[in-house]
Amino acid sequence: MPKRNFYRENPRFYVAVDCIIFGFHKGTLNLLLLKRNFEPSKGKWSLMGGFVQKDESVDNAAKRVLKELTGLDNVYMEQVGVFGEIERDPGERVISIAYYALINVDDYDRELVDRYNASWTDINNLPKLIFDHMEMVDKARSRMKQKASYKPIGFNLLPKLFTLTQLQTLYEAIYGESMDKRNFRKRVAEMEFIEMTDEIDKTGSKRGARLYRMNNDIYRKTRKFKI
Protein backbone atom coordinates (compact mmCIF):
# COMPACT_ATOMS: atom_id res chain seq x y z
CA MET A 1 0.00 0.00 0.00
CA PRO A 2 1.57 3.34 -1.05
CA LYS A 3 2.29 5.92 1.62
CA ARG A 4 -0.08 8.85 1.80
CA ASN A 5 1.46 12.30 1.83
CA PHE A 6 -0.20 13.68 4.96
CA TYR A 7 2.14 16.68 5.17
CA ARG A 8 2.29 17.84 1.54
CA GLU A 9 0.99 21.30 2.41
CA ASN A 10 3.96 21.98 4.70
CA PRO A 11 7.42 23.19 3.59
CA ARG A 12 10.40 20.82 3.50
CA PHE A 13 13.80 21.63 4.97
CA TYR A 14 17.24 20.09 4.91
CA VAL A 15 18.35 18.40 8.14
CA ALA A 16 22.07 18.31 8.88
CA VAL A 17 24.44 17.24 11.65
CA ASP A 18 27.59 19.06 12.75
CA CYS A 19 30.34 17.45 14.83
CA ILE A 20 32.41 19.34 17.39
CA ILE A 21 35.42 17.02 17.71
CA PHE A 22 37.64 17.56 20.76
CA GLY A 23 41.13 16.16 21.23
CA PHE A 24 43.84 16.62 23.87
CA HIS A 25 47.47 17.14 22.82
CA LYS A 26 50.53 18.42 24.70
CA GLY A 27 48.47 19.79 27.55
CA THR A 28 46.01 21.64 25.34
CA LEU A 29 42.38 21.02 24.44
CA ASN A 30 42.06 21.08 20.65
CA LEU A 31 39.26 21.20 18.10
CA LEU A 32 39.33 19.43 14.71
CA LEU A 33 38.39 21.96 12.04
CA LEU A 34 38.34 21.82 8.27
CA LYS A 35 38.95 24.50 5.68
CA ARG A 36 36.06 24.20 3.26
CA ASN A 37 36.88 23.39 -0.36
CA PHE A 38 33.27 23.81 -1.48
CA GLU A 39 30.57 26.46 -1.48
CA PRO A 40 29.01 28.14 0.36
CA SER A 41 31.83 29.78 2.35
CA LYS A 42 34.61 28.06 0.42
CA GLY A 43 38.02 28.66 1.98
CA LYS A 44 36.65 29.39 5.45
CA TRP A 45 36.97 27.36 8.66
CA SER A 46 34.15 25.02 9.58
CA LEU A 47 33.08 22.11 11.73
CA MET A 48 32.67 18.73 10.05
CA GLY A 49 29.07 18.22 8.99
CA GLY A 50 26.73 16.48 6.59
CA PHE A 51 23.09 15.92 5.73
CA VAL A 52 20.87 13.28 7.29
CA GLN A 53 19.95 10.68 4.68
CA LYS A 54 16.56 9.03 4.21
CA ASP A 55 17.76 5.68 5.53
CA GLU A 56 19.45 6.81 8.76
CA SER A 57 18.58 8.32 12.12
CA VAL A 58 20.05 11.63 13.25
CA ASP A 59 22.37 9.83 15.70
CA ASN A 60 23.59 7.46 12.98
CA ALA A 61 24.18 10.38 10.65
CA ALA A 62 26.45 12.00 13.25
CA LYS A 63 28.35 8.72 13.72
CA ARG A 64 28.76 8.40 9.95
CA VAL A 65 30.07 11.94 9.57
CA LEU A 66 32.55 11.40 12.40
CA LYS A 67 33.80 8.14 10.86
CA GLU A 68 34.13 9.72 7.41
CA LEU A 69 36.50 12.31 8.86
CA THR A 70 38.43 10.32 11.48
CA GLY A 71 37.93 6.64 10.57
CA LEU A 72 36.78 5.99 14.16
CA ASP A 73 33.86 3.90 15.45
CA ASN A 74 32.48 3.68 18.98
CA VAL A 75 33.50 7.21 19.91
CA TYR A 76 31.98 9.06 22.86
CA MET A 77 29.38 11.43 21.40
CA GLU A 78 26.64 13.54 22.91
CA GLN A 79 24.00 15.74 21.34
CA VAL A 80 24.50 19.44 22.03
CA GLY A 81 21.31 20.91 20.63
CA VAL A 82 19.35 22.02 17.58
CA PHE A 83 20.30 25.11 15.59
CA GLY A 84 17.57 26.39 13.32
CA GLU A 85 17.70 30.12 12.71
CA ILE A 86 16.02 30.89 9.38
CA GLU A 87 19.10 32.28 7.61
CA ARG A 88 21.81 30.36 9.47
CA ASP A 89 23.02 28.74 6.21
CA PRO A 90 23.21 30.96 3.08
CA GLY A 91 22.82 27.93 0.82
CA GLU A 92 19.35 26.71 1.85
CA ARG A 93 17.07 26.51 4.86
CA VAL A 94 19.01 24.00 6.95
CA ILE A 95 18.26 22.82 10.48
CA SER A 96 21.34 21.33 12.13
CA ILE A 97 21.68 19.05 15.13
CA ALA A 98 25.10 19.46 16.75
CA TYR A 99 27.06 16.74 18.56
CA TYR A 100 30.36 16.85 20.40
CA ALA A 101 32.80 13.95 20.32
CA LEU A 102 35.86 13.13 22.44
CA ILE A 103 38.69 11.25 20.76
CA ASN A 104 42.25 10.22 21.48
CA VAL A 105 44.48 12.15 19.07
CA ASP A 106 46.70 9.07 18.63
CA ASP A 107 43.86 6.95 17.20
CA TYR A 108 42.37 8.83 14.27
CA ASP A 109 43.12 8.24 10.57
CA ARG A 110 45.51 11.01 9.55
CA GLU A 111 45.12 10.35 5.82
CA LEU A 112 41.36 10.92 6.05
CA VAL A 113 41.84 14.13 8.03
CA ASP A 114 44.33 15.42 5.45
CA ARG A 115 41.94 14.50 2.64
CA TYR A 116 39.27 16.71 4.20
CA ASN A 117 41.78 19.54 4.64
CA ALA A 118 41.27 19.38 8.40
CA SER A 119 43.63 20.17 11.26
CA TRP A 120 43.76 20.49 15.05
CA THR A 121 43.45 23.97 16.53
CA ASP A 122 43.94 25.15 20.12
CA ILE A 123 40.47 25.69 21.61
CA ASN A 124 41.67 29.01 23.07
CA ASN A 125 42.91 30.32 19.72
CA LEU A 126 40.21 29.44 17.20
CA PRO A 127 39.83 31.19 13.85
CA LYS A 128 36.52 32.72 12.82
CA LEU A 129 34.07 29.92 11.97
CA ILE A 130 31.25 29.94 9.44
CA PHE A 131 27.55 30.27 10.15
CA ASP A 132 26.69 29.58 13.81
CA HIS A 133 29.50 27.07 14.34
CA MET A 134 31.17 29.10 17.09
CA GLU A 135 27.90 29.09 19.00
CA MET A 136 27.86 25.30 18.66
CA VAL A 137 31.43 25.09 19.97
CA ASP A 138 30.68 27.31 22.96
CA LYS A 139 27.61 25.30 23.87
CA ALA A 140 29.46 22.00 23.43
CA ARG A 141 32.36 23.13 25.61
CA SER A 142 29.99 24.26 28.34
CA ARG A 143 28.12 20.94 28.19
CA MET A 144 31.37 18.95 28.28
CA LYS A 145 32.73 21.00 31.20
CA GLN A 146 29.57 20.42 33.21
CA LYS A 147 29.40 16.68 32.56
CA ALA A 148 33.13 16.13 33.11
CA SER A 149 32.68 17.19 36.74
CA TYR A 150 30.58 14.15 37.61
CA LYS A 151 31.21 11.60 34.81
CA PRO A 152 34.65 10.32 33.70
CA ILE A 153 34.09 11.35 30.07
CA GLY A 154 37.46 13.13 29.98
CA PHE A 155 39.26 9.78 29.93
CA ASN A 156 38.12 9.39 26.31
CA LEU A 157 40.69 12.09 25.47
CA LEU A 158 43.60 10.20 27.06
CA PRO A 159 45.63 7.20 25.93
CA LYS A 160 44.88 3.93 27.74
CA LEU A 161 47.91 4.49 29.97
CA PHE A 162 48.49 7.96 31.39
CA THR A 163 50.37 9.76 34.15
CA LEU A 164 48.67 11.67 36.94
CA THR A 165 50.23 14.84 35.55
CA GLN A 166 48.57 14.18 32.20
CA LEU A 167 45.26 13.57 33.95
CA GLN A 168 45.49 16.80 35.93
CA THR A 169 46.56 18.80 32.87
CA LEU A 170 43.59 17.41 30.96
CA TYR A 171 41.06 18.55 33.55
CA GLU A 172 42.76 21.92 33.85
CA ALA A 173 42.32 22.27 30.08
CA ILE A 174 38.66 21.23 30.26
CA TYR A 175 37.84 23.63 33.10
CA GLY A 176 40.15 26.39 31.93
CA GLU A 177 41.75 26.82 35.36
CA SER A 178 44.70 25.47 37.35
CA MET A 179 44.26 22.94 40.16
CA ASP A 180 46.17 22.30 43.35
CA LYS A 181 48.34 19.23 42.77
CA ARG A 182 47.98 17.82 46.29
CA ASN A 183 44.20 18.16 46.39
CA PHE A 184 43.84 16.74 42.89
CA ARG A 185 45.88 13.64 43.69
CA LYS A 186 43.98 13.15 46.92
CA ARG A 187 40.72 13.03 44.98
CA VAL A 188 42.23 10.63 42.44
CA ALA A 189 43.41 8.32 45.22
CA GLU A 190 39.82 8.03 46.41
CA MET A 191 38.68 6.69 43.04
CA GLU A 192 39.16 2.93 43.02
CA PHE A 193 38.76 2.66 39.25
CA ILE A 194 41.96 4.65 38.57
CA GLU A 195 44.60 1.92 38.87
CA MET A 196 48.34 2.25 39.11
CA THR A 197 50.26 -0.04 36.73
CA ASP A 198 53.82 -1.38 36.83
CA GLU A 199 54.77 0.64 33.76
CA ILE A 200 56.81 3.84 33.75
CA ASP A 201 56.66 6.76 31.34
CA LYS A 202 60.21 8.06 30.77
CA THR A 203 59.44 10.62 28.07
CA GLY A 204 59.50 13.48 30.58
CA SER A 205 62.55 12.52 32.68
CA LYS A 206 65.10 9.76 33.27
CA ARG A 207 63.38 8.76 36.48
CA GLY A 208 60.03 8.67 34.76
CA ALA A 209 56.47 8.75 36.09
CA ARG A 210 54.16 5.91 37.01
CA LEU A 211 51.45 5.12 34.46
CA TYR A 212 47.82 4.63 35.42
CA ARG A 213 44.73 3.30 33.68
CA MET A 214 40.98 3.43 34.08
CA ASN A 215 39.24 0.19 35.09
CA ASN A 216 35.75 0.42 33.55
CA ASP A 217 34.48 -2.65 35.38
CA ILE A 218 35.23 -1.12 38.78
CA TYR A 219 33.75 2.21 37.73
CA ARG A 220 30.49 0.55 36.65
CA LYS A 221 30.23 -1.00 40.12
CA THR A 222 31.06 2.10 42.15
CA ARG A 223 29.88 5.00 39.94
CA LYS A 224 31.91 7.32 42.16
CA PHE A 225 33.54 10.19 40.36
CA LYS A 226 34.09 13.83 41.17
CA ILE A 227 36.83 16.16 39.97
VENWOUR-V441212 format. One record per backbone hydrogen bond with DSSP energy under -1.0 kcal/mol. CO is the residue of the C=O (numbers start at 1). NH is the residue of the N-H. E is the energy in kcal/mol with one decimal. If there is no record, write none. Layout:
CO;NH;E + CO;NH;E
This chain:
4;6;-1.6 + 7;10;-2.1 + 14;95;-2.6 + 15;52;-2.7 + 16;97;-2.5 + 17;50;-2.0 + 18;99;-2.5 + 20;101;-2.6 + 21;32;-2.3 + 22;103;-2.2 + 23;30;-3.7 + 25;28;-1.4 + 28;25;-2.6 + 29;123;-2.7 + 30;23;-2.2 + 31;121;-2.1 + 33;119;-2.8 + 34;46;-2.3 + 36;43;-3.3 + 41;44;-1.8 + 44;36;-2.5 + 45;130;-1.9 + 46;34;-2.5 + 48;19;-3.2 + 50;17;-2.8 + 53;56;-1.4 + 57;61;-1.9 + 58;62;-2.0 + 59;63;-2.0 + 60;64;-2.3 + 61;65;-2.5 + 62;66;-2.2 + 63;67;-2.2 + 64;68;-2.6 + 65;69;-1.4 + 66;70;-2.7 + 67;71;-2.3 + 70;109;-3.1 + 76;102;-1.8 + 78;100;-2.6 + 81;98;-2.6 + 83;96;-2.5 + 85;88;-1.6 + 93;14;-2.0 + 95;16;-2.8 + 96;83;-3.2 + 97;18;-1.7 + 98;80;-3.3 + 98;81;-1.2 + 99;20;-3.4 + 100;78;-2.0 + 101;22;-3.1 + 104;107;-2.1 + 109;113;-1.9 + 110;114;-2.3 + 111;115;-2.0 + 112;116;-1.7 + 113;118;-2.5 + 114;117;-1.5 + 117;35;-2.2 + 119;33;-2.6 + 121;31;-2.6 + 122;125;-2.2 + 130;133;-2.4 + 132;136;-1.6 + 133;137;-2.3 + 134;138;-2.6 + 135;139;-2.1 + 136;140;-2.5 + 137;141;-2.8 + 138;142;-2.0 + 139;143;-2.2 + 140;144;-2.8 + 141;145;-2.5 + 142;146;-2.0 + 143;147;-2.4 + 144;148;-2.6 + 147;150;-1.5 + 147;151;-1.8 + 149;227;-1.0 + 151;153;-1.7 + 152;155;-1.1 + 153;156;-1.9 + 154;157;-2.0 + 155;158;-1.2 + 162;212;-3.7 + 163;167;-2.0 + 164;168;-2.5 + 165;169;-2.7 + 166;170;-2.2 + 167;171;-1.9 + 168;172;-2.1 + 169;173;-2.0 + 170;174;-2.3 + 171;175;-2.4 + 172;176;-1.7 + 172;177;-1.2 + 180;184;-2.5 + 181;185;-2.4 + 182;186;-1.7 + 183;187;-2.0 + 184;188;-2.2 + 185;189;-2.2 + 188;191;-1.7 + 191;194;-1.6 + 193;215;-3.2 + 195;213;-2.1 + 199;211;-2.4 + 201;209;-2.3 + 209;201;-3.3 + 211;197;-2.7 + 212;162;-2.2 + 213;195;-2.7 + 215;219;-2.1 + 216;220;-2.5 + 217;221;-1.1 + 218;222;-2.2 + 219;223;-3.2
